[in-house]
């Protein structure tokens, strides 16, 4: 027997919101670790916040515990954990003492707020094409927070260098902030479908990544972040191809590749696409006018002309005749589809 408020108890239904609060606490703890000079713990705290952010939405759908307050709490927690905390960590680590360092931190936090606000508005947008749900608009919040820490990862692994200079850290943070508020489509991992033949290679790749993270965690995180940014052009090309091929929107990936091969073959053979509606309509209009002028069979009488003569006194063969029987060329003798010069 199910309860009135659903199949789960009220305490269990609060679990997604509890995970969101844990993400908020982890993000704020990163600032405290930065003040203590434990920057490796800052990365761990932001990573824990990203993990909790990935779990709370799935738990809410699994437990049927989605609510308006949960959605608002998730957005506020993302702003603090992935916008304010990374900005303060970068400022405390490298940008402190520079008069433009605080401006960079503010720009990063503001761009995160704008990115989350746009995400909330796009959820209820019904004018988007069906394939748009497979992509994010701009870099998502957790990925942006972890990508912004690439200079810090390299500093923890290699020590001081050009990657830890103030100008490099500031420019990288501004670049990530711009990617957050840009219209660049990025891949949503929730919509990725792996083919059966690729499962084994993917598991091997996961094992290699895990080995790198266990052996050299900061270098591994830097490589993952760099690979994510390098994947952006490929995602953009895929989004643009889907936007130009509506016939591939509702088909599985395997059939979509067949559509792409057919389109490439058509271009290679020089085949033209079908006529547009206005071109076809104009051609049919010319044909109808010619039929009205010459008759359905090209030479039948019209407008009350007597039998044996065509329009304007033409003969049965479409040629005019003088009273003496001499043929004269007809001014209206035209063939459908041909233009008289």
N, C-alpha and C positions, 0 to 999 in steps of 0.2 A: 504494500500500500504506500503510495507516494504522499509526501507531506503537502500542505497547501502551498508552500513557497517553493516547491520543487523537490526533486528526488534526493537532494543533499541537505544536511543540517545547516543552520545559519552560520555556525562557526566555520564550517568547511567552505562556505560560499564567500567568506571574508578572506580566504587564503590569497587570492590574486592581489587584493589591496595590501595585504601584509608584505607580499614580495615586492610590491612597488615601494613601500616605505623602506624596506631593506636596501633597495637600490638608491633611494635618496640618502640614507645614512652612509652608505659606502661612498657615494660621490662627495659628500661633505667631509668625510674622514680623509680624503685625499688632500684637502687643504691643510688639515692639521698635520699630516705627515710631511707636507712640503715645508711648513713652518719649523718642523723639527729636523729638517735636512734629510729625511728618509725618502728619497725620490723613487727608489725601487718599490717601496710600499705604496706610493702614489699611483704607480702604474697598476699594481695589483688591485687597489681599491676601485679605480675606474673600470678595470676589467671585470671585477665582481658586479659592479653596477650594470655593465652591459649584459652580463649573463642573466641577472635578475630581470632586466628589461625584456630580454628575449623570452623569459619564462612566464611573465605575468599575463601577457595576452593569450598564450596558449592555455594557461590554467583557467582563465576567465571563460574561454570558449568551451573547454572540456567540462567545466562544472556548471555551465549555463549561468554564470554569475556576472555577465556584462552589465554595467550600469553607467549612468552619466557621471556620477562622482568618481568612478574608477577611471574613466577616460580623462577627466580633468586632472585627477591626481597623477596619472601617468605623464601627462604633458608637463606639469610643473616639476615632477621629479626628473624628467629628461632635461629640462632647462637648467636645473641646478647641477645635476650629475655630469652632463656632457657639454654644458655651456659655461656656467660660472666656474665650476671647479677646475677644468683644464685651463681656462684663461688665467686663473689665479696661480695655478701651479707653474705655468710658463713664466708668469711675471715674477714670481718669487725666485725661480731658478735662474733665468737669464736676462729678463727684461728690466729688472729692478735697477734703479740708478740711471736709466735713460728716460728723458722727458717724453719721448714718444712710446715708451714701453707700455705705459698705462693706457694710451690710446689704442694700441693693438689689442690689449686685453678687453677693452670695452667693445671694440668692433667685433671681436670674436663672439662675445656673449650676446650682443645685439643680433648678429646674423643667426645665431642659434635660435633666438626667440622668434625671429621672422620665419625661419625655416619650419619650426614647429607650428606656428600659426597658419602658414600656408598648407601644411600637411592636414591640419584639422579641417580647413575649408574644402580641400579636395576630396575628403572622404564622402561628402554628400553631393559631389558634382556628378550629375547624371549625363552631362554632355560629352564625357570622355569616351573615346573609342574602347571597344571591349579589351583590346590587348594592353591598354594603359595600366591595368591592374598588376601586370607583371613587372612594372618598373616603378622606381621612385623618381620623383622630380627633385633633382639635386642630391647631394650626398646625405644619407640619413644620419641622424644625431649620433648614435653609438660609433658608427664608422668614422665620422668626422672627429670625434673626441680622441679615438685611438690613432687616427692618422696624424693629427696635429702633434702627437708626441714623438714623431720620428727623430727629430734632432736630440731629444732626451734619450731615446733608446741608443742612438749611436754614441752619445757621450758616456752612457753607462757601460757600453761594451768596449769602445776604443779609447775612451778618455777625451780630453779637450782636443779640439781641432776646428777647422773652418765650419763644420756642421753645428758647432755649439756657439758660434759668434752671435752677437745680438742682431746683426743685420740678417743673418740667415734664419734665425728663429723667428724674427718678425715677419720676414717675407713669406716664410712657409706657413705661419699662422694666418696671414692675410689671404694666401692662396686657398687654404682649406676653407676659410670663412666665405670666400667668393664662390667656391664650389657648392657650399651649402645652400646659398640663395640663388644659384643659377638655375636655368631651365634644363640643364644637362640630365638626360635620363640615365639612371643607374640601375643595375640589376637588383631585383628583389630575390633573395635566397628562398623565400617562402614559395615562389612560383617555379623554382627550378625542378625539372623532371629529368631524372637520370635514366638513360637507356640500360637495359639489362646487360648488354655487352660491355658497358663502361663501368659497371659496378666494381669489378675486380681491380682495374687500374686506379679507380678513385680511392678504394680502400688502401692500396699501396701508397698513394699520394698522401692520404691522411696519416699513415704510419710514418712517412718521411717527415711531414710537418711536425708531428708530435715529437719525433726524435730531435729535430732541430730546436724545438721549444724547450725540451728538457736539457739539452746540451748547452745551447747558447740562447737563452730565452729572449734577451733584448735584441739580438741580431735577427732572430726569427721573426719577432714582431715587426721590426723595420722592413724585412723582406715581404711580409704579408701585406703591410700597408702600402709599400711601393707597388706590389703586384695589383692591389685593388685599384690604385690610381691609374696604372697602366691599362687596366681592363676597360676604362671609361670609353675610349674611342671605339672599341669593338661593340660595346653596348649601344653607343650612339648610332653606329651603322645598322645594327639590328633593328633598333627602334625606327629609324628612317625607312628601312626596307618594308617593315610591317605597315607603316603609315601609307606607303605607296601601293600596297597590294592588299586591298580589302578582301580578296578571295581567300587569303590565307589566315584570316582572323580566327575563324572557328574550326580550324583543322588541327589535328595533332602535329607535333614537331616533325615526325617522319613524313607525313603527307605534305607538310609545309616545305620541306626540302625538295620534294618532287615538284611543287609549284615553282620554286626558285629555279630548278633545272629547266623546266619548261619555258620560263621567261628568258633564261639565258639562251636557250636553243632558238627561240623566236627572234631574238636580237641578232644572233649569229647568222641566221638564214635570211635576214632582212625583211621579215614579215611585219606588215603594218598592223597596228591595232585596229579594231572596228571603227567605222565612221562615227563621229560624234553626232549627237541628235540634231544639232542645228544644220550640219552639213547634209545629213541624210534628208532632213525635212526640206531643205532648199532644192535638192535634186528631185525629190518627189513632186515639189511644187512646179518645177520646170516641166516635168513629164505630164502632169495634169493639164497644164496650159497648152502643151503641144497636142495632147489628145483632144481637148476642146476645139482647137483650131483646125486640126486635120481630120478629126473623126476617130472612132475607135480602131478602124482598120487602116488608117493612114490615108484614105482617099474617098471615104463615104460622104455623101452630101450632108450639109448642115445648113441651118438657118433658112429652111424652107426651099432649098435649091431643087429644081426639077430632077427627075430620074435621068440618069445618063450624063448629068453635068455636075461638076463639083461646085464648091463655093466660088463666088465671083465669076461665074460663067466658065469654069474649067470643065474639061471633058471627063469622061469616065476614067481615063488613065492618069488624071491629075494634071493634064496640060490644057491650056486655054485654046480656043479656036475662034478665028475670025469668021464673019459670015461666009467667006469664000472657002472655008475649010482649012485655012492655013493655021497651024498651031502657033501659039505665042507662049512664051515662058510665063509661068505664074509667079506673082510676087509673094504669095503665101506658101510656096512649096518648100517646106522644111522637113527635115527628119528629126524625130525626137532624140535629144541628147547631142545634136550637132549645132554648132554656132555658126551662123553665116558671117563671113568676113567681108 
